[in-house]
């Protein structure tokens, strides 16, 4: 029986290092190329404390690596491009997860010129009991919209450094610092240009009665976003992160994408 011990592989991710090994004693049969571990699991960079839903859409579609089961696809079956899945109101993933007051969204998708829905729990005013638009959403243009008592406000805007149709890492994190204050952190990485921003807020409405969707939200109703974005990876976390943590984390993501997927951001 081989023995071993845990060693740290990356932040919040551990692996078992063997003192011995198990000999199979046979030659693997000939056949098609065997899959790499990185093709059948979520990338190590996404395995952080608080992970509530995680998707590698190109290889696994709506499979949620946290639950070990496929999430519900609403509408038509998913269609795939070169790096991910094309999602919109006619074909999207309902994660089944309701975000907490402190939470984080991570999405890797192609940036678009106009608005497409990447991730969020947006509720249109026509279906909200208070008659106000609610929820927190990242658009494929790079904007982040966050709910406040009067409705939905722009938390962060698209970045002038971004190039349309290029793969981009978007991160938005909200941390409840006190009963009346929140810290918001935004990251936007594309083609070696890194943008990290933060701002405080006193009036975010983070908890809604809607689940987070990838590509659309169940209660988005008539939200006029017509672009169909191509989404490669999407994750939801039930915790917030500081800007320093996100800056370090973003570099982990960039390295894993290059090493395991040959993708550049």
N, C-alpha and C positions, 0 to 999 in steps of 0.2 A: 504494500500500500504506500504510494508516494506521499510525502509530507511537504509542507511548505509554509509560507507566511505571506501576509498582505504587504504590498508596497504601493506607494502612491504613484499613479500613472499621470494624472493631471488633477487640477483642483476639483475636489469632491468626487473623484473617480478613482477607484482602487482596483487592483487586480491581484490574483493569487500567483505568487512566484514559487516555482517548484524547487524543492531540494533534490527530488528524484524525478523520474518520469515513467510513464506507462508505455511499454513496447507493444504495439499492435500485433506484430509478428506476421504481417502479410503485406503484399503490395496492393495499393489501391487500384481498382480496376480501371481499364482504359475507358475513355468516354469524353464527353464535353468538358470544358474547363470547369474546375470546381470553383464555387463562389468564394470570394474573400469574406472574412468576418464583417468587414465594414459594409458589405452589400446586404447583409441579413440582420443587422442591428442598427440602432440609432448611433450616430457618431459620438465618440466619447465626450466631445466638447459640449454636447447638449445635456449630459447627465449631471445636472446640478440639483442640490437640495431644493425641494418645492416643485419639481416637475410634475405637472398635473395632466398634460397631454403632449405627445410628441409624434411628429409625422415626417417621414422621408417619402415625399409624394411620388417621385419618379419611379422608384423601385417598388414601393409598397402602398401607394394610393392612400386610402382612408384608414389603414391599419394604425392603431394607436399603441405605441410601444409601452405605454404606462399600464394600460388595462390588459394588453395582450389579445385584443380583439379589434375588429374593424368598427369604426364609428359609422354612424348613419350617413349615407350619401342621399341628399335630397335633390330630386329632379332626375335628370338623365345620367347614365353612367359617366364616370370621369373620362376625359380625353387627355392624352399626354403629348408633350412636346419634347424638345431635346434635353431639357433640364428638370422639368417638373410637370405638374398638371394644370390644365386650363380650367379656372373656376369662375363662376358668376352666379347670378340669381337662379339660373336654370339648372345648375349642377354645382353643388357645394357640399361641404362637410360640416355636420353639426357635431361638435366635440362632446356634447353632453355635460360640459364643465361650466359652472358658474364661477366667475372670477371673484377673488376675495378683495378686501379693501386695499391690501398691499399685493401687487401682482406685477407680472412682467410678460410682455409679448416678444417673441423672437420670430422673425420671418426673413427668409431668403427668397427673393423673387426678382423678376425683371422690372425695372423702373419704367413707368409709362408717362406719356405726356399729359393724359387726362385721367380722371378719377376711375379707379377700379377698386374693389373691396378685397383687401388682403386678409385681415383678421379683426374680429371684434364682436361685441355683444350689442351692437346698435339697435335701438328701438325707435321706430318712427313715431312722430307725435300723433299720428292717426290711430295708433294702437296702444299708446301709453295711457294709463288711467289718469295721469295728470295733464295730458294733452301737450307734453313737451318731449322733444327728442332727447334720448338718453343713450348711455353706453359709451365705451371707449373703442375707437376704431383706428387702424392704420390703413391709409389708402396707398395704392400702387404708385401714386405720384410722389409719395413721401410725406404727406401731411398726417398729423395725428390729431384726432378730434376727441375731446374728453368732456364728459357731462358735468355741468354745474347746475345749481338750483334753477336757473332761468332757462336751461335747455342744454344745447351742445355748443362748446366753444373750441376754437383752434388752440391746441396746446403747443404744437410745433409745425412749421411750414416746410414745404419741399425745399431742397437744397439746390442752389444755383450751380454747384459743382457737378451735379448728377447729369449723366448722359442717358437719354431714353433708350430702352431696349437692352440695357446692360444689367447683368446680375448685381443685385444690391443687398446688403445686409441691413435690415431695419430692426432696431430694438427700442422698445418703450417700456419704462419701468416707473411705477408709482408706489411710493412707500409712505404709509401713514406714520408721520413722526410724532404727532400728538393728537389730541381730540379735535384740534382746529387747524392742523397744518399737514401738508403733504409735500414730499420731494418728488419731482418728476425728472427723469433722465432720458435722454434721447440719443441714439447712436445711428449714424448713417455712414456705411462704408461701401465704396465703389471704386474699382480700378486704382487702388492704392491711395485714394483720397479719403481721409478719416475725419468725420465730424462728430464731436461729442458735446452735447448741450445739457444744461440743467436749469430748472427754475422751481421756485416754491409756489404753492397754491394754498388757499385757505378754504376752498369751497367745492372740492371735487365730490361728485356723486358716483362712487365706484361700484357700488353694489346694485345690480338690477335683477329683475325677474326674468332674465333671458340668458340663454347659454351662449358661449363663445362659438362663433362660426368661422370656418376657413373658406374664403371666397364669397361669403354672404352671411347674413344673419336671419334667423327664422322670423324676426319681427321687424326687419328693415322695410317691409312694405314697398312704398313707391319711391324709395331713395333713388335719385336719378343718376346712378353711376353705371355707365354702359360698357366701359372697357372690360375685357376679359383677360386678367393677368395670368401669367405663368408662374406658379409657385413651386419652389423646390423643397423647402423645409419650413415647418411651422411648429412652434412650441408655446405652451402656456405654463406659467409658473405661479404658484400661490404665495409668492414672496416677492419683495422688492429688493433692488440692488443699488449700491452707491455708484457714483460716476467712476470712481477708481476701480471698483470691481468690474464694471461693464467694459472699461477700457482694456483691462487685462483679458477679460473673457472674449472680447471681440477678436483679439489676436489669436486666441486658441481656436476660435471658429475658423478664422482665415487659414490657419495652418492645417487644420483637419480637412477643410475643403480641398486644399491644394494636394495634400498627401494622399487622401483616400478617394477623392472624386475628380481630381484634376480640374477643379473649378477655381477661378480666380475672382476675388472681390477686392 
